[in-house]
Amino acid sequence: MFGAIWSHRLQPMIDPVFRVGMAPAVAVWALSLGTPVGTHAPGCLFHLVLGQDCWGCGTLRALAALLRLDLFGALALNPLSPLVAATLVVLSASGLLELHTRYRRAPHG
């Protein structure tokens, strides 16, 4: 019984809700790191095992630099970081728009 409710009502809503929360979640995570430009992101498994920065550390630190309005620092860490940030914003906006158009109420008249 619960499976039918899940597949019919809840599952179509999960993807847009996930997209809406993606950009804010990444922004909060990036800002919470507080790492300077020259260090890796804390807790990076790639760095712990191999001792080198991974592309994820550089991208996350670049997004944090963008959120602090440090464009040159972000470009130094990852030249594609503005594109990544724009993609996250567009994905979140598309999820919000999809939720709005799918679940808005009909006007009372």
N, CA, C and O atoms as CSV, one atom per row, in Angstrom:
chain,resi,resn,atom,element,x,y,z
A,1,MET,N,N,0.822,-1.194,0.000
A,1,MET,CA,C,0.000,0.000,0.000
A,1,MET,C,C,0.871,1.264,0.000
A,1,MET,O,O,0.634,2.187,-0.780
A,2,PHE,N,N,1.883,1.298,0.884
A,2,PHE,CA,C,2.738,2.482,0.936
A,2,PHE,C,C,3.517,2.654,-0.362
A,2,PHE,O,O,3.786,3.780,-0.779
A,3,GLY,N,N,3.884,1.539,-1.008
A,3,GLY,CA,C,4.612,1.616,-2.276
A,3,GLY,C,C,3.819,2.340,-3.348
A,3,GLY,O,O,4.387,3.103,-4.129
A,4,ALA,N,N,2.518,2.114,-3.396
A,4,ALA,CA,C,1.679,2.780,-4.390
A,4,ALA,C,C,1.595,4.280,-4.104
A,4,ALA,O,O,1.624,5.094,-5.026
A,5,ILE,N,N,1.491,4.635,-2.842
A,5,ILE,CA,C,1.450,6.060,-2.482
A,5,ILE,C,C,2.785,6.713,-2.819
A,5,ILE,O,O,2.824,7.828,-3.339
A,6,TRP,N,N,3.873,6.015,-2.523
A,6,TRP,CA,C,5.200,6.546,-2.801
A,6,TRP,C,C,5.387,6.812,-4.290
A,6,TRP,O,O,5.796,7.907,-4.675
A,7,SER,N,N,5.099,5.841,-5.114
A,7,SER,CA,C,5.362,5.983,-6.539
A,7,SER,C,C,4.417,6.970,-7.194
A,7,SER,O,O,4.795,7.628,-8.164
A,8,HIS,N,N,3.215,7.088,-6.696
A,8,HIS,CA,C,2.244,7.953,-7.354
A,8,HIS,C,C,2.337,9.411,-6.913
A,8,HIS,O,O,2.213,10.308,-7.747
A,9,ARG,N,N,2.550,9.664,-5.638
A,9,ARG,CA,C,2.483,11.039,-5.141
A,9,ARG,C,C,3.821,11.654,-4.758
A,9,ARG,O,O,4.071,12.821,-5.060
A,10,LEU,N,N,4.675,10.898,-4.107
A,10,LEU,CA,C,5.894,11.490,-3.568
A,10,LEU,C,C,7.069,11.478,-4.531
A,10,LEU,O,O,7.857,12.424,-4.556
A,11,GLN,N,N,7.196,10.432,-5.315
A,11,GLN,CA,C,8.375,10.304,-6.165
A,11,GLN,C,C,8.522,11.435,-7.184
A,11,GLN,O,O,9.640,11.917,-7.366
A,12,PRO,N,N,7.458,11.888,-7.861
A,12,PRO,CA,C,7.646,12.990,-8.809
A,12,PRO,C,C,8.095,14.291,-8.157
A,12,PRO,O,O,8.608,15.173,-8.846
A,13,MET,N,N,7.915,14.433,-6.848
A,13,MET,CA,C,8.286,15.656,-6.164
A,13,MET,C,C,9.736,15.638,-5.685
A,13,MET,O,O,10.299,16.696,-5.406
A,14,ILE,N,N,10.345,14.469,-5.584
A,14,ILE,CA,C,11.688,14.368,-5.014
A,14,ILE,C,C,12.719,15.063,-5.882
A,14,ILE,O,O,13.553,15.796,-5.350
A,15,ASP,N,N,12.703,14.868,-7.188
A,15,ASP,CA,C,13.707,15.475,-8.063
A,15,ASP,C,C,13.690,16.997,-7.993
A,15,ASP,O,O,14.752,17.586,-7.789
A,16,PRO,N,N,12.543,17.676,-8.151
A,16,PRO,CA,C,12.577,19.138,-8.046
A,16,PRO,C,C,12.969,19.646,-6.663
A,16,PRO,O,O,13.640,20.673,-6.552
A,17,VAL,N,N,12.565,18.950,-5.616
A,17,VAL,CA,C,12.934,19.374,-4.264
A,17,VAL,C,C,14.443,19.239,-4.070
A,17,VAL,O,O,15.077,20.097,-3.457
A,18,PHE,N,N,15.004,18.166,-4.593
A,18,PHE,CA,C,16.452,17.978,-4.528
A,18,PHE,C,C,17.173,19.098,-5.269
A,18,PHE,O,O,18.159,19.640,-4.770
A,19,ARG,N,N,16.682,19.449,-6.463
A,19,ARG,CA,C,17.324,20.517,-7.244
A,19,ARG,C,C,17.199,21.860,-6.550
A,19,ARG,O,O,18.135,22.659,-6.591
A,20,VAL,N,N,16.070,22.130,-5.917
A,20,VAL,CA,C,15.888,23.406,-5.213
A,20,VAL,C,C,16.899,23.534,-4.082
A,20,VAL,O,O,17.444,24.616,-3.866
A,21,GLY,N,N,17.155,22.464,-3.369
A,21,GLY,CA,C,18.055,22.514,-2.226
A,21,GLY,C,C,19.527,22.379,-2.563
A,21,GLY,O,O,20.376,22.554,-1.688
A,22,MET,N,N,19.850,22.070,-3.820
A,22,MET,CA,C,21.242,21.796,-4.174
A,22,MET,C,C,22.137,23.027,-4.022
A,22,MET,O,O,23.159,22.944,-3.341
A,23,ALA,N,N,21.798,24.141,-4.618
A,23,ALA,CA,C,22.651,25.332,-4.563
A,23,ALA,C,C,22.788,25.876,-3.143
A,23,ALA,O,O,23.904,26.184,-2.724
A,24,PRO,N,N,21.693,26.007,-2.383
A,24,PRO,CA,C,21.875,26.480,-1.009
A,24,PRO,C,C,22.716,25.530,-0.160
A,24,PRO,O,O,23.498,25.982,0.677
A,25,ALA,N,N,22.567,24.232,-0.362
A,25,ALA,CA,C,23.355,23.276,0.416
A,25,ALA,C,C,24.837,23.387,0.098
A,25,ALA,O,O,25.670,23.362,1.004
A,26,VAL,N,N,25.170,23.510,-1.175
A,26,VAL,CA,C,26.578,23.654,-1.564
A,26,VAL,C,C,27.131,24.977,-1.041
A,26,VAL,O,O,28.275,25.038,-0.589
A,27,ALA,N,N,26.322,26.036,-1.101
A,27,ALA,CA,C,26.773,27.345,-0.619
A,27,ALA,C,C,27.053,27.310,0.876
A,27,ALA,O,O,28.073,27.834,1.325
A,28,VAL,N,N,26.169,26.706,1.644
A,28,VAL,CA,C,26.373,26.624,3.093
A,28,VAL,C,C,27.596,25.763,3.412
A,28,VAL,O,O,28.389,26.099,4.291
A,29,TRP,N,N,27.738,24.656,2.694
A,29,TRP,CA,C,28.896,23.776,2.917
A,29,TRP,C,C,30.195,24.498,2.576
A,29,TRP,O,O,31.167,24.420,3.327
A,30,ALA,N,N,30.212,25.204,1.440
A,30,ALA,CA,C,31.428,25.910,1.027
A,30,ALA,C,C,31.778,27.013,2.018
A,30,ALA,O,O,32.946,27.183,2.366
A,31,LEU,N,N,30.794,27.753,2.470
A,31,LEU,CA,C,31.077,28.840,3.416
A,31,LEU,C,C,31.449,28.320,4.802
A,31,LEU,O,O,32.177,28.984,5.540
A,32,SER,N,N,30.956,27.141,5.154
A,32,SER,CA,C,31.262,26.614,6.475
A,32,SER,C,C,32.692,26.090,6.575
A,32,SER,O,O,33.221,25.933,7.676
A,33,LEU,N,N,33.318,25.820,5.429
A,33,LEU,CA,C,34.685,25.307,5.463
A,33,LEU,C,C,35.639,26.312,6.074
A,33,LEU,O,O,36.430,25.975,6.955
A,34,GLY,N,N,35.562,27.546,5.604
A,34,GLY,CA,C,36.435,28.579,6.126
A,34,GLY,C,C,37.901,28.314,5.873
A,34,GLY,O,O,38.752,28.825,6.602
A,35,THR,N,N,38.221,27.525,4.854
A,35,THR,CA,C,39.619,27.206,4.580
A,35,THR,C,C,40.254,28.302,3.748
A,35,THR,O,O,39.605,28.849,2.857
A,36,PRO,N,N,41.497,28.633,4.014
A,36,PRO,CA,C,42.187,29.599,3.165
A,36,PRO,C,C,42.433,29.015,1.775
A,36,PRO,O,O,42.265,27.815,1.555
A,37,VAL,N,N,42.827,29.865,0.857
A,37,VAL,CA,C,42.979,29.470,-0.543
A,37,VAL,C,C,44.024,28.389,-0.716
A,37,VAL,O,O,43.858,27.546,-1.598
A,38,GLY,N,N,45.064,28.358,0.050
A,38,GLY,CA,C,46.149,27.418,-0.167
A,38,GLY,C,C,45.981,26.045,0.443
A,38,GLY,O,O,46.847,25.195,0.241
A,39,THR,N,N,44.906,25.779,1.183
A,39,THR,CA,C,44.759,24.491,1.849
A,39,THR,C,C,43.653,23.670,1.201
A,39,THR,O,O,42.845,24.190,0.430
A,40,HIS,N,N,43.629,22.391,1.522
A,40,HIS,CA,C,42.593,21.514,0.978
A,40,HIS,C,C,41.346,21.586,1.840
A,40,HIS,O,O,41.368,22.113,2.952
A,41,ALA,N,N,40.260,21.050,1.307
A,41,ALA,CA,C,39.023,20.985,2.078
A,41,ALA,C,C,39.165,19.926,3.162
A,41,ALA,O,O,39.661,18.835,2.880
A,42,PRO,N,N,38.749,20.209,4.389
A,42,PRO,CA,C,38.908,19.218,5.459
A,42,PRO,C,C,38.023,18.001,5.226
A,42,PRO,O,O,36.895,18.115,4.745
A,43,GLY,N,N,38.552,16.843,5.573
A,43,GLY,CA,C,37.784,15.616,5.442
A,43,GLY,C,C,37.781,15.011,4.052
A,43,GLY,O,O,37.003,14.096,3.783
A,44,CYS,N,N,38.620,15.495,3.174
A,44,CYS,CA,C,38.667,14.974,1.810
A,44,CYS,C,C,39.356,13.609,1.815
A,44,CYS,O,O,40.530,13.508,2.171
A,45,LEU,N,N,38.637,12.571,1.425
A,45,LEU,CA,C,39.183,11.224,1.415
A,45,LEU,C,C,40.327,11.088,0.406
A,45,LEU,O,O,41.314,10.398,0.662
A,46,PHE,N,N,40.181,11.750,-0.738
A,46,PHE,CA,C,41.233,11.719,-1.756
A,46,PHE,C,C,42.536,12.275,-1.189
A,46,PHE,O,O,43.608,11.711,-1.408
A,47,HIS,N,N,42.434,13.384,-0.459
A,47,HIS,CA,C,43.620,14.002,0.131
A,47,HIS,C,C,44.196,13.138,1.260
A,47,HIS,O,O,45.413,13.029,1.405
A,48,LEU,N,N,43.326,12.534,2.045
A,48,LEU,CA,C,43.799,11.686,3.135
A,48,LEU,C,C,44.555,10.465,2.614
A,48,LEU,O,O,45.558,10.062,3.203
A,49,VAL,N,N,44.084,9.875,1.516
A,49,VAL,CA,C,44.706,8.662,0.997
A,49,VAL,C,C,45.936,8.973,0.153
A,49,VAL,O,O,46.983,8.352,0.334
A,50,LEU,N,N,45.816,9.944,-0.784
A,50,LEU,CA,C,46.892,10.209,-1.737
A,50,LEU,C,C,47.765,11.412,-1.399
A,50,LEU,O,O,48.846,11.576,-1.965
A,51,GLY,N,N,47.301,12.251,-0.482
A,51,GLY,CA,C,48.095,13.408,-0.091
A,51,GLY,C,C,48.087,14.549,-1.086
A,51,GLY,O,O,48.914,15.455,-0.988
A,52,GLN,N,N,47.163,14.524,-2.049
A,52,GLN,CA,C,47.062,15.603,-3.032
A,52,GLN,C,C,45.630,16.114,-3.065
A,52,GLN,O,O,44.692,15.417,-2.678
A,53,ASP,N,N,45.484,17.354,-3.538
A,53,ASP,CA,C,44.140,17.918,-3.660
A,53,ASP,C,C,43.399,17.284,-4.822
A,53,ASP,O,O,43.985,16.994,-5.865
A,54,CYS,N,N,42.122,17.074,-4.635
A,54,CYS,CA,C,41.293,16.552,-5.718
A,54,CYS,C,C,40.572,17.717,-6.387
A,54,CYS,O,O,40.613,18.847,-5.902
A,55,TRP,N,N,39.916,17.430,-7.498
A,55,TRP,CA,C,39.197,18.494,-8.204
A,55,TRP,C,C,38.038,19.014,-7.357
A,55,TRP,O,O,37.654,20.177,-7.481
A,56,GLY,N,N,37.483,18.167,-6.502
A,56,GLY,CA,C,36.374,18.597,-5.657
A,56,GLY,C,C,36.794,19.635,-4.622
A,56,GLY,O,O,36.045,20.571,-4.340
A,57,CYS,N,N,37.996,19.471,-4.052
A,57,CYS,CA,C,38.498,20.443,-3.078
A,57,CYS,C,C,38.674,21.809,-3.730
A,57,CYS,O,O,38.266,22.828,-3.172
A,58,GLY,N,N,39.275,21.823,-4.899
A,58,GLY,CA,C,39.492,23.090,-5.594
A,58,GLY,C,C,38.193,23.747,-6.011
A,58,GLY,O,O,38.049,24.966,-5.914
A,59,THR,N,N,37.253,22.949,-6.474
A,59,THR,CA,C,35.961,23.494,-6.885
A,59,THR,C,C,35.196,24.033,-5.691
A,59,THR,O,O,34.604,25.110,-5.770
A,60,LEU,N,N,35.202,23.303,-4.592
A,60,LEU,CA,C,34.490,23.756,-3.396
A,60,LEU,C,C,35.110,25.037,-2.842
A,60,LEU,O,O,34.391,25.956,-2.450
A,61,ARG,N,N,36.438,25.099,-2.809
A,61,ARG,CA,C,37.097,26.321,-2.333
A,61,ARG,C,C,36.866,27.470,-3.306
A,61,ARG,O,O,36.761,28.621,-2.884
A,62,ALA,N,N,36.784,27.175,-4.606
A,62,ALA,CA,C,36.500,28.218,-5.591
A,62,ALA,C,C,35.079,28.745,-5.420
A,62,ALA,O,O,34.853,29.950,-5.536
A,63,LEU,N,N,34.124,27.869,-5.147
A,63,LEU,CA,C,32.754,28.325,-4.905
A,63,LEU,C,C,32.674,29.165,-3.635
A,63,LEU,O,O,31.927,30.141,-3.578
A,64,ALA,N,N,33.444,28.783,-2.617
A,64,ALA,CA,C,33.484,29.598,-1.399
A,64,ALA,C,C,34.076,30.971,-1.695
A,64,ALA,O,O,33.605,31.977,-1.164
A,65,ALA,N,N,35.105,31.021,-2.540
A,65,ALA,CA,C,35.691,32.313,-2.922
A,65,ALA,C,C,34.683,33.145,-3.705
A,65,ALA,O,O,34.602,34.358,-3.513
A,66,LEU,N,N,33.917,32.510,-4.582
A,66,LEU,CA,C,32.884,33.243,-5.327
A,66,LEU,C,C,31.824,33.803,-4.391
A,66,LEU,O,O,31.357,34.927,-4.575
A,67,LEU,N,N,31.447,33.025,-3.396
A,67,LEU,CA,C,30.453,33.512,-2.439
A,67,LEU,C,C,30.986,34.670,-1.603
A,67,LEU,O,O,30.211,35.485,-1.103
A,68,ARG,N,N,32.310,34.747,-1.449
A,68,ARG,CA,C,32.930,35.883,-0.757
A,68,ARG,C,C,33.265,37.011,-1.737
A,68,ARG,O,O,33.936,37.979,-1.381
A,69,LEU,N,N,32.781,36.866,-2.987
A,69,LEU,CA,C,32.973,37.852,-4.066
A,69,LEU,C,C,34.447,38.017,-4.438
A,69,LEU,O,O,34.866,39.102,-4.842
A,70,ASP,N,N,35.227,36.960,-4.304
A,70,ASP,CA,C,36.630,36.959,-4.694
A,70,ASP,C,C,36.754,36.231,-6.037
A,70,ASP,O,O,37.105,35.052,-6.081
A,71,LEU,N,N,36.464,36.940,-7.124
A,71,LEU,CA,C,36.441,36.330,-8.447
A,71,LEU,C,C,37.823,35.846,-8.869
A,71,LEU,O,O,37.949,34.751,-9.417
A,72,PHE,N,N,38.850,36.635,-8.626
A,72,PHE,CA,C,40.196,36.240,-9.037
A,72,PHE,C,C,40.703,35.029,-8.256
A,72,PHE,O,O,41.373,34.165,-8.821
A,73,GLY,N,N,40.390,34.961,-6.968
A,73,GLY,CA,C,40.756,33.792,-6.179
A,73,GLY,C,C,40.031,32.541,-6.657
A,73,GLY,O,O,40.612,31.457,-6.706
A,74,ALA,N,N,38.750,32.700,-7.009
A,74,ALA,CA,C,37.978,31.560,-7.511
A,74,ALA,C,C,38.523,31.074,-8.843
A,74,ALA,O,O,38.634,29.869,-9.073
A,75,LEU,N,N,38.860,32.007,-9.717
A,75,LEU,CA,C,39.407,31.618,-11.018
A,75,LEU,C,C,40.779,30.975,-10.882
A,75,LEU,O,O,41.138,30.114,-11.685
A,76,ALA,N,N,41.546,31.376,-9.885
A,76,ALA,CA,C,42.857,30.757,-9.660
A,76,ALA,C,C,42.709,29.317,-9.182
A,76,ALA,O,O,43.512,28.455,-9.541
A,77,LEU,N,N,41.690,29.058,-8.377
A,77,LEU,CA,C,41.464,27.709,-7.868
A,77,LEU,C,C,40.849,26.794,-8.924
A,77,LEU,O,O,41.248,25.637,-9.059
A,78,ASN,N,N,39.889,27.308,-9.662
A,78,ASN,CA,C,39.220,26.527,-10.696
A,78,ASN,C,C,38.636,27.502,-11.715
A,78,ASN,O,O,37.676,28.208,-11.408
A,79,PRO,N,N,39.197,27.551,-12.917
A,79,PRO,CA,C,38.711,28.499,-13.914
A,79,PRO,C,C,37.249,28.284,-14.312
A,79,PRO,O,O,36.611,29.207,-14.818
A,80,LEU,N,N,36.716,27.096,-14.096
A,80,LEU,CA,C,35.330,26.823,-14.454
A,80,LEU,C,C,34.355,27.061,-13.304
A,80,LEU,O,O,33.167,26.767,-13.436
A,81,SER,N,N,34.835,27.584,-12.185
A,81,SER,CA,C,33.966,27.750,-11.021
A,81,SER,C,C,32.771,28.679,-11.270
A,81,SER,O,O,31.692,28.396,-10.748
A,82,PRO,N,N,32.900,29.773,-12.039
A,82,PRO,CA,C,31.691,30.560,-12.310
A,82,PRO,C,C,30.639,29.766,-13.083
A,82,PRO,O,O,29.439,29.945,-12.872
A,83,LEU,N,N,31.093,28.890,-13.979
A,83,LEU,CA,C,30.155,28.048,-14.717
A,83,LEU,C,C,29.480,27.041,-13.790
A,83,LEU,O,O,28.283,26.784,-13.919
A,84,VAL,N,N,30.237,26.475,-12.863
A,84,VAL,CA,C,29.661,25.540,-11.892
A,84,VAL,C,C,28.635,26.259,-11.013
A,84,VAL,O,O,27.555,25.726,-10.759
A,85,ALA,N,N,28.965,27.447,-10.558
A,85,ALA,CA,C,28.038,28.214,-9.716
A,85,ALA,C,C,26.769,28.566,-10.489
A,85,ALA,O,O,25.666,28.450,-9.955
A,86,ALA,N,N,26.919,28.994,-11.736
A,86,ALA,CA,C,25.753,29.322,-12.558
A,86,ALA,C,C,24.887,28.093,-12.797
A,86,ALA,O,O,23.659,28.187,-12.781
A,87,THR,N,N,25.513,26.948,-13.017
A,87,THR,CA,C,24.767,25.709,-13.225
A,87,THR,C,C,23.970,25.335,-11.981
A,87,THR,O,O,22.816,24.919,-12.087
A,88,LEU,N,N,24.571,25.478,-10.807
A,88,LEU,CA,C,23.857,25.183,-9.566
A,88,LEU,C,C,22.659,26.102,-9.382
A,88,LEU,O,O,21.593,25.657,-8.957
A,89,VAL,N,N,22.830,27.373,-9.697
A,89,VAL,CA,C,21.733,28.331,-9.552
A,89,VAL,C,C,20.611,28.010,-10.545
A,89,VAL,O,O,19.434,28.050,-10.187
A,90,VAL,N,N,20.973,27.695,-11.782
A,90,VAL,CA,C,19.957,27.370,-12.796
A,90,VAL,C,C,19.207,26.085,-12.421
A,90,VAL,O,O,17.988,26.015,-12.572
A,91,LEU,N,N,19.930,25.071,-11.935
A,91,LEU,CA,C,19.262,23.838,-11.512
A,91,LEU,C,C,18.300,24.084,-10.358
A,91,LEU,O,O,17.193,23.545,-10.346
A,92,SER,N,N,18.710,24.884,-9.401
A,92,SER,CA,C,17.828,25.194,-8.277
A,92,SER,C,C,16.617,25.994,-8.734
A,92,SER,O,O,15.497,25.735,-8.292
A,93,ALA,N,N,16.833,26.953,-9.606
A,93,ALA,CA,C,15.714,27.758,-10.105
A,93,ALA,C,C,14.752,26.907,-10.928
A,93,ALA,O,O,13.538,27.098,-10.846
A,94,SER,N,N,15.272,25.976,-11.716
A,94,SER,CA,C,14.384,25.128,-12.523
A,94,SER,C,C,13.562,24.203,-11.626
A,94,SER,O,O,12.392,23.945,-11.910
A,95,GLY,N,N,14.161,23.704,-10.550
A,95,GLY,CA,C,13.401,22.883,-9.610
A,95,GLY,C,C,12.310,23.676,-8.923
A,95,GLY,O,O,11.198,23.181,-8.742
A,96,LEU,N,N,12.622,24.905,-8.539
A,96,LEU,CA,C,11.626,25.768,-7.904
A,96,LEU,C,C,10.488,26.096,-8.868
A,96,LEU,O,O,9.319,26.088,-8.483
A,97,LEU,N,N,10.832,26.379,-10.104
A,97,LEU,CA,C,9.812,26.674,-11.114
A,97,LEU,C,C,8.940,25.448,-11.379
A,97,LEU,O,O,7.724,25.570,-11.525
A,98,GLU,N,N,9.556,24.276,-11.442
A,98,GLU,CA,C,8.778,23.056,-11.656
A,98,GLU,C,C,7.823,22.798,-10.504
A,98,GLU,O,O,6.669,22.436,-10.729
A,99,LEU,N,N,8.283,22.979,-9.277
A,99,LEU,CA,C,7.397,22.801,-8.128
A,99,LEU,C,C,6.262,23.818,-8.155
A,99,LEU,O,O,5.119,23.487,-7.841
A,100,HIS,N,N,6.576,25.047,-8.527
A,100,HIS,CA,C,5.550,26.090,-8.568
A,100,HIS,C,C,4.487,25.776,-9.607
A,100,HIS,O,O,3.292,25.880,-9.331
A,101,THR,N,N,4.921,25.389,-10.811
A,101,THR,CA,C,3.940,25.134,-11.864
A,101,THR,C,C,3.156,23.841,-11.623
A,101,THR,O,O,1.998,23.744,-12.027
A,102,ARG,N,N,3.761,22.864,-10.981
A,102,ARG,CA,C,3.089,21.585,-10.773
A,102,ARG,C,C,2.093,21.646,-9.633
A,102,ARG,O,O,1.032,21.025,-9.704
A,103,TYR,N,N,2.415,22.376,-8.595
A,103,TYR,CA,C,1.589,22.335,-7.382
A,103,TYR,C,C,0.897,23.643,-7.042
A,103,TYR,O,O,0.429,23.813,-5.916
A,104,ARG,N,N,0.820,24.567,-7.983
A,104,ARG,CA,C,0.099,25.814,-7.650
A,104,ARG,C,C,-1.399,25.533,-7.641
A,104,ARG,O,O,-1.894,24.634,-8.320
A,105,ARG,N,N,-2.067,26.301,-6.882
A,105,ARG,CA,C,-3.524,26.138,-6.749
A,105,ARG,C,C,-4.226,26.873,-7.865
A,105,ARG,O,O,-3.743,27.892,-8.358
A,106,ALA,N,N,-5.346,26.357,-8.251
A,106,ALA,CA,C,-6.162,27.026,-9.253
A,106,ALA,C,C,-6.791,28.266,-8.610
A,106,ALA,O,O,-7.165,28.232,-7.438
A,107,PRO,N,N,-6.909,29.351,-9.364
A,107,PRO,CA,C,-7.510,30.563,-8.790
A,107,PRO,C,C,-8.980,30.337,-8.461
A,107,PRO,O,O,-9.706,29.650,-9.179
A,108,HIS,N,N,-9.386,30.933,-7.361
A,108,HIS,CA,C,-10.784,30.818,-6.955
A,108,HIS,C,C,-11.579,31.864,-7.713
A,108,HIS,O,O,-11.201,33.035,-7.733
A,109,GLY,N,N,-12.636,31.472,-8.314
A,109,GLY,CA,C,-13.371,32.458,-9.087
A,109,GLY,C,C,-14.773,32.183,-9.095
A,109,GLY,O,O,-15.543,32.923,-9.706
